[in-house]
């Protein structure tokens, strides 16, 4: 049960990130700070015969992670986990990531990021980071071209140090796929389909959720990858008119060291 809850929680972030990339209507925010979706339904399939042993394994993982975290002195704050923008790149030292966007894309300023989170005008980066540390899903970076159809965003959530021992990237991506379809259809997208494939990201092969859809008769794609480290999970989503648009941005991402 605990594993199911954790996977569902992480899948919520992928939905928020996907809707942010797909949201071309400035009157509709993709999510509201602190708001919980009543529309999302997650189904993590697990054989009943294995459920008891799986639950026991989760309990052991939780205990082991708790012991490990108590021995480690390193504590990462939302300020560090949120990363920052440097020119045409999103930098996140916590995740050892440099994500380069195309020259025709521009990163949103603080107010625009606040608007993406559907927040009030006095909503600041500090407020976003406060919400992250409270366990809420927040968009912390966003970039797009002039058409708003080629985009990149980063969603972040604090989930505690046990998560990386309980779930993997592909499990979270699979858990979110059905609900992503439903949410994008509610935003006006048609023929929405998803598949899990592999993409080169930071020089390594990562599982990725590839989303295909149509908006006003135009083909539209999104690609999602997620990373978990130091008690935070980050969802990175690219949006564009071709598969190449959403793939090459991940391929251009690199490790800081």
Secondary structure, 3 states (H helix, E strand, C coil): CHHHHHHHHHHHHHHHHHHHHHCCCCCCCCCCCCCCCCCCCCCCCCCHHHHHHHHHHHHHHHHHHHHHHHHCCCCCCHHHHCCEEECCEEEECCCCEEEECCCCCEECCHHHHHHHCCCCCCCCHHHHHHHHHCCCCEEEEEEECCCCCCEEEEEEEECCCCHHHHCCHHHHHHHHHHHHHHHHHHCCCEEEEEEEEEEEECCEEEEEEEEEEEECCEEEEEEEEEEEECCEEEEEEEEECCHHHHHHHHHHCEECC
